[in-house]
Amino acid sequence: VIVTYGNFDSRAKLWTLDRLQIYHGWPVIGLERYFRYLKELGPDFYNRAGIERIYFVLDTAIAPAPEFQALVRDVEPLIIKNPRDDAKFKIYIVGQ
């Protein structure tokens, strides 16, 4: 599962993330939906669904909420930089 958090340009998201969902069947959801599924379907929902890894993609232009920070605590992110060499996204892989 890929969980996005932050401001994503719809064209860029379509080209990169939605393409994975359309052509490869990877679920791509926002952080609000991630939490809603946990609340409505139980805290073990993702485990029961057979999901082994969750990729949390953070837009670095926002300050992450404490709930997000708790999800990725102790996980070293993969940094994606823009052409100016500024960090644009952080990807946290949980469940390796």
Long-range contacts (C-beta under 8 A, 24 or more apart in sequence): 1-26, 1-27, 1-28, 1-29, 1-34, 1-46, 1-51, 1-53, 1-54, 1-55, 2-26, 2-27, 2-28, 2-29, 2-54, 2-55, 2-57, 3-29, 3-30, 3-31, 3-34, 3-54, 3-55, 3-56, 3-57, 4-28, 4-29, 4-30, 4-31, 4-57, 4-59, 5-30, 5-31, 5-56, 5-57, 5-58, 5-59, 5-62, 5-64, 5-68, 6-57, 6-58, 6-59, 6-60, 6-61, 6-62, 7-59, 7-61, 7-62, 8-59, 17-57, 31-56, 31-68, 35-67, 51-95, 52-95, 53-93, 53-94, 53-95, 53-96, 54-93, 54-94, 54-95, 55-91, 55-92, 55-93, 55-94, 56-91, 56-92, 56-93, 56-94, 57-89, 57-90, 57-91, 58-89, 58-90, 58-91, 58-92, 59-88, 59-89, 60-87, 60-88, 60-89, 60-90, 61-88
